[in-house]
């Protein structure tokens, strides 16, 4: 990949040797000078703090570990401090923009225990214009070889109380929760990204980057204060991480922004991952697809064998015909293989990933897909049985490769992997990475459901296209609480969405629910359309059954909407209330806008200043009709056309629970 467009590497390297006085502090600033990180060594312990525009954001916060043998957070003396700078612009194979700017100043604080084993530890701090990343590094050394981490002591002492949007770490399966706003001090132990409003014009989001052979980080308040501490997901035996020096932890990240939209356009997490490892990426292609899927969730079809089996050759051909007619890149087929009969999520070890059910002819269907110029999309539900899956991984991917299937959706429906370990534990992290790496060898793209929280691995392995780890559209089919409330999608772009693409699967057009009459889609149709722009995913599935798209003029927005972008801007947003995102298509000069509101009706006043000056665009606007309301009258959509320029502003009423989707076609 031609990713390094411009490198200015190591502008300077300065090594400062320092003594071991009582309190020493060392500072690194962001390239624009707005953010300052200070590391302090006091009484043998290391701390850091962060200011922005001279305002303290993170107070003095401790760093360090508890190992099985005891604490590794004290009795340190400074060995040396190294400073450096780096700047590059790299090309994103797919994404919300074509390129990412990766410019930072770095400070590495190297410590050594004053006496005893004299073990060494370094902390690497990077200051970007949009935030901070830091990680621990255990260098190769005589007295630290294999070690077991029982606790990571990293603190994030947020300088004042704030409003945090969170889901609890240990009581939410697969991160599929509704984010709740609360004071920092009253949080449970929560997942990251944790996004906090610290005032009208200050937003921070704490997460991690490059989670590799380590446990995922959660956050827990220390007492009833706004001081948070890292909480690593444990193994079933209680240990957190098994490691061997030399070893680096994931980066701990804090994005700092004036407004919520700036969180969305930060590429700090991606910048802290390693560059692309896949040489030829020509086979990695974003797309929009459909699936034999909603029918299972609505209980029209079954995954397992029987009279309602969904994944039949006949049905799949109908979906392939529809995909071909409307230009979809593929058809996901779930329930094609042995293992689904009975309570599959309890018996994941029964899944075969190579043996199709007798009424599903893989050979015939793959040929049919080729003739129709579309693709089958593979599915590997594991029921969380990773040992069974790993034993079949090579044969499973090689079968799909043989039949030209180059996207596979994986699934891990079981609260524990192999009935023992959590998805977000080091065990889970190791498994998920192994699947991505193996898939790359077979030139297969992955859509990972029930994953560990993403941390930017797609920069290194761009075949990791998208992931679930979010409460998606499927909850509108069967969730006992009635479905996703209208504010849900105005929150997730600022929380889970900061961790990477979300396979939310918007696009349900028929809200009737004969099986679960108290559950339904709580949006208008225009909002279903807008979500295709709001929620970024380079592979995005139109959720509904194909029959529900027939004779619906508004379906044209979904079939026209790209899933890969060269620019993204967020003209307005208030977390939990509304958000508007405009994205420029990667392969044309056209822009697409999505705007959504919560349960409150509102006016969208959108200046079109992001368009090219002096150019004319044809706007096709899909908006809520005058009497549309998500509860009482969700279906009416008005489709209007207008000629617009960058000087103009669109003023559009959005219904309660509604939204607007706009195509802007350059003339
Ligand atoms: C849960 C996934 O999120 C859903 O998309 C899938 O249909 C089922 N598991 C079955 O694998």
Boltz pocket constraint, residues with backbone or C-beta under 6 A from the ligand:
constraints:
  - pocket:
      binder: B
      contacts: [[A, 293], [A, 334], [A, 381], [A, 411], [A, 413], [A, 449], [A, 450], [A, 468], [A, 474]]
      max_distance: 6.0
